[in-house]
Amino acid sequence: MLNEENAAVFYLSKSNDDLYYLNEFISLARNAGYKVIEKYSQKLDKPDKHTFFGSGKIMEIREIIRNNDEKTDNYPSFDYVLVNDDINPLQKKIMEDILEMPVIDRSTIILKIFEDNAKSKEAKLQVEIAKLRYTSNQLVDAMASYSQVTSGTGRNKGEGEKAIELSKRQIENKIVAKKRELETIKLSRRISRAKRNKSPIPKVAVVGYTNAGKSSLINALLSYQHSHPNKTVLVKDDVFATLQTSTRLINCYGYPAFYITDTVGFVSRLPIYLIEAFRSTLEEIKEADLIVKVVDFSDSHYEEHIQTTADVLSQLGVENVPTLFLYNKYDQVAGTPTTLPKENELYSCLLPNESNISEIIKFISQNIAKKWKRKNIVFPFEKDFSAFMFDNYVQKFKEKEDGYHCTAYFNPLSIYKYDYLFKPRD
């Protein structure tokens, strides 16, 4: 079984940042079921076009593998070579011929994790499309490599190159069929999203590095408002546990209601074909009124995680959406931050603590209502005050003889329902 196989990780080293990418890759490999027992690097400005690593290094790797084959149970040999980068088919074939061992690249590892975690029909189709696109791209690289060692052109192409082109057409046809099947599934979600877009209720998207606590945030909010347990979203201490969007209505007394959407987690160097395959799922982010970036503050690389999230959002074309930073697991960090949080930052933790969650809801609500008009009004007793609070952000109120005296921020999309509040009272 795969989870019983040992592996060694090889990577090119260019800067100090590579240690971060290496640790991330090792974590991905372990989540994919590989037991990483060794890691080796080579400093090289760019990969060798044939062997990825330099010719001398690839022979050194072969010796490492052969020597490891003689190791004892206390120091086991390895069965796979994992490369923390993408390799083309020619590189893969040459490396496997020299090393006499399967060679697996970064994209293959990530695709496997996505495939293992895809539970819904939609997620499975999206992963299948991504895998087909990856295979197609590999064939393009193979065709380019093949043409370097064949002289046939036009009608005189070699049989190998013709077979590659045929395979590529077959894959493209499969992609078209999968996309067509996916469209029928996406239709109902698109209709639901269209209804939410027409609704005056604000929309909040939760994004962040994989396993930062996005799903935990949504479940904490649902628990705070005493939602039924079947409304919770999947929480798993694993990368890419969430591969589909889940939207819930958050309606807590004293705060405006808002929709909140869980999204796929990000990692650095996320393959473009995965982003493309999940683009329709991630469209929810572009249509949000507010983005909450959840950051695992206890992770020593949290700043790199923030940059990774920013990079993926940029690839998706997400721009000009107000953004908050929720620094999760603050309780696990010794000491306090050297600087005070900015206006759009909150240090907290997602433990089921009413004080913590209340602070988070207030933080989100204040930023939802940031551009809403602030007014002092008297709300009459005979009207539905709960519905009023559902639509707007009532910052404070006091019950008096003639009604509720409020300071409220009015949602511009629903303020028309409360015209009577601004007319002279008899």
Residue pairs with C-beta under 8 A, 6 or more apart in sequence:
2 32
2 33
2 34
3 33
3 34
3 35
4 35
5 33
5 34
5 35
5 78
5 79
5 80
6 34
6 35
6 36
6 37
6 76
6 77
6 78
6 79
6 80
7 29
7 34
7 35
7 36
7 37
7 78
7 79
7 80
7 81
7 82
7 104
8 36
8 37
8 38
8 39
8 40
8 64
8 65
8 68
8 78
8 80
8 81
8 82
9 22
9 25
9 26
9 29
9 36
9 38
9 39
9 40
9 82
9 83
9 84
10 39
10 40
10 41
10 42
10 53
10 61
10 81
10 82
10 83
10 84
11 18
11 21
11 22
11 25
11 39
11 40
11 41
11 42
11 83
11 84
11 85
12 18
12 41
12 42
12 43
12 44
12 47
12 53
12 84
12 85
13 41
13 42
13 43
13 44
14 43
14 44
14 45
17 304
18 41
20 301
20 304
21 84
21 268
21 269
22 39
22 41
22 84
23 301
24 267
24 268
24 301
25 82
25 84
25 106
25 109
26 36
26 39
27 239
28 106
28 109
28 110
28 113
28 239
28 267
29 36
29 82
29 109
30 36
31 113
31 238
31 239
31 240
32 109
32 112
32 113
32 116
33 112
34 80
34 82
34 109
36 82
37 76
37 78
38 64
38 68
38 78
40 61
40 64
42 53
42 54
42 57
44 53
44 54
44 57
47 53
47 85
47 87
47 91
48 54
48 55
48 58
48 91
49 90
49 91
50 90
50 91
50 94
51 58
51 91
51 94
51 95
51 98
52 58
52 83
52 85
52 87
52 91
52 95
53 61
58 95
58 98
58 99
59 98
61 81
61 99
62 98
62 99
62 100
65 77
65 78
65 81
65 99
65 100
65 101
68 77
68 78
69 77
70 77
71 77
79 101
79 102
80 101
80 102
80 103
80 104
81 95
81 99
81 101
81 102
81 103
81 104
82 103
82 104
82 105
82 109
83 103
83 104
83 105
83 106
84 106
85 105
85 106
86 105
86 106
86 107
86 271
87 95
87 103
87 105
88 138
88 141
88 142
88 145
89 138
89 139
89 141
89 142
89 145
90 141
90 142
90 145
92 103
92 105
95 103
96 102
96 103
106 269
107 134
107 271
108 134
110 267
110 270
110 271
110 274
111 127
111 130
111 131
111 134
111 271
111 274
113 239
113 240
114 127
114 130
114 240
114 243
114 274
115 127
115 131
117 123
117 238
117 240
117 241
117 243
118 124
118 126
118 127
118 243
119 243
119 244
120 243
120 244
121 185
122 182
122 185
122 186
122 189
122 244
122 281
123 243
123 244
125 178
125 181
125 182
125 185
126 182
126 243
126 277
126 278
126 281
127 243
127 277
128 178
129 175
129 178
129 179
129 182
129 273
129 277
130 271
130 273
130 274
130 276
130 277
130 278
132 171
132 174
132 175
132 178
133 175
133 273
133 276
133 277
134 271
134 273
135 171
136 168
136 171
136 172
136 175
137 273
139 164
139 167
139 168
139 171
140 168
142 164
143 161
143 164
143 165
143 168
146 158
146 160
146 161
146 164
147 161
150 157
150 158
150 160
150 161
152 158
152 161
157 165
182 280
186 280
189 245
192 247
193 283
193 284
193 287
196 203
196 247
196 259
197 203
197 287
199 259
200 391
200 411
200 413
200 414
201 249
201 257
201 258
201 259
202 256
202 258
202 259
202 289
202 290
202 368
202 411
203 258
203 259
203 261
203 284
203 287
203 288
203 289
203 290
204 258
204 259
204 260
204 261
204 288
204 289
204 290
204 291
204 292
204 364
204 368
205 260
205 261
205 263
205 284
205 285
205 288
205 290
205 291
205 292
205 321
206 214
206 217
206 218
206 260
206 261
206 262
206 263
206 291
206 292
206 294
207 214
207 263
207 266
207 285
207 291
207 292
207 293
207 294
207 309
207 313
208 214
208 265
208 266
208 293
208 294
208 295
208 296
208 305
208 309
209 265
209 266
209 267
209 295
209 296
209 305
209 306
209 308
209 309
210 239
210 240
210 241
210 265
210 266
210 267
211 237
211 238
211 239
211 241
211 265
211 296
212 265
212 294
212 295
212 296
212 305
212 328
213 294
213 296
213 328
213 329
213 350
214 242
214 262
214 263
214 265
214 294
215 233
215 234
215 235
215 241
215 242
215 262
216 235
216 328
216 350
217 292
217 294
217 326
217 328
217 350
217 360
218 232
218 233
218 246
218 248
218 260
218 262
219 232
219 233
219 235
220 350
220 352
220 356
220 357
220 360
221 248
221 250
221 252
221 260
221 357
221 360
221 361
222 231
222 232
222 248
222 250
223 232
223 352
223 357
224 252
224 354
224 357
224 358
224 361
225 250
225 251
225 252
227 248
231 248
233 242
233 246
233 248
233 262
234 241
234 242
235 241
239 265
239 267
240 264
240 265
241 265
242 262
242 263
242 264
242 265
243 264
243 278
244 264
244 281
245 261
245 262
245 263
245 264
245 281
245 282
245 284
246 261
246 262
247 259
247 260
247 261
247 262
247 284
248 259
248 260
248 261
249 257
249 258
249 259
250 257
250 258
250 259
250 260
250 361
251 257
251 390
252 361
253 386
253 389
254 389
254 394
255 361
255 362
255 365
255 389
255 393
256 365
256 368
256 369
256 389
256 390
256 391
256 392
256 393
256 411
257 390
257 391
258 290
258 364
258 365
258 368
261 284
261 285
261 288
263 281
263 282
263 284
263 285
264 278
264 281
264 282
266 308
266 309
266 312
267 308
268 304
268 308
268 311
270 312
272 315
275 282
275 312
275 315
275 316
279 316
282 316
285 291
285 313
285 316
285 318
285 321
286 316
286 317
286 318
286 321
288 321
289 321
289 322
289 368
290 321
290 322
290 323
290 324
290 364
290 367
290 368
291 313
291 318
291 321
291 322
291 323
291 324
292 323
292 324
292 326
292 364
293 306
293 309
293 323
293 324
293 325
293 326
294 326
294 328
295 302
295 305
295 306
295 325
295 326
295 327
295 328
296 302
296 305
296 328
296 329
297 327
297 328
297 329
297 330
297 332
297 333
297 347
298 329
298 330
298 332
298 333
299 305
302 327
306 325
322 344
322 367
322 370
323 344
324 344
324 345
324 346
324 363
324 364
324 367
325 342
325 344
325 345
325 346
326 346
326 348
326 360
326 363
327 341
327 345
327 346
327 347
327 348
328 348
328 349
328 350
329 349
329 350
330 347
330 348
330 349
331 349
331 351
332 349
337 347
341 347
344 367
346 359
346 360
346 363
348 356
348 359
348 360
349 356
350 356
350 357
365 393
366 393
368 393
369 392
369 393
369 409
369 411
372 392
372 393
372 409
372 410
372 411
372 412
373 409
373 410
373 412
373 415
374 395
374 407
374 408
374 409
374 410
375 407
375 408
375 410
375 422
376 405
376 406
376 407
376 408
377 405
377 406
377 408
377 421
377 422
378 400
378 402
378 403
378 404
378 405
378 406
378 421
378 425
379 385
379 388
379 397
379 403
379 404
379 405
379 406
379 421
380 402
380 403
381 403
381 404
385 404
388 394
388 408
388 418
391 411
391 414
391 417
391 418
392 408
392 409
392 410
392 411
392 414
392 415
392 418
393 408
393 409
393 411
394 406
394 407
394 408
395 406
395 407
395 408
395 409
396 406
396 407
397 404
397 405
397 406
397 407
397 408
398 404
398 405
399 405
410 418
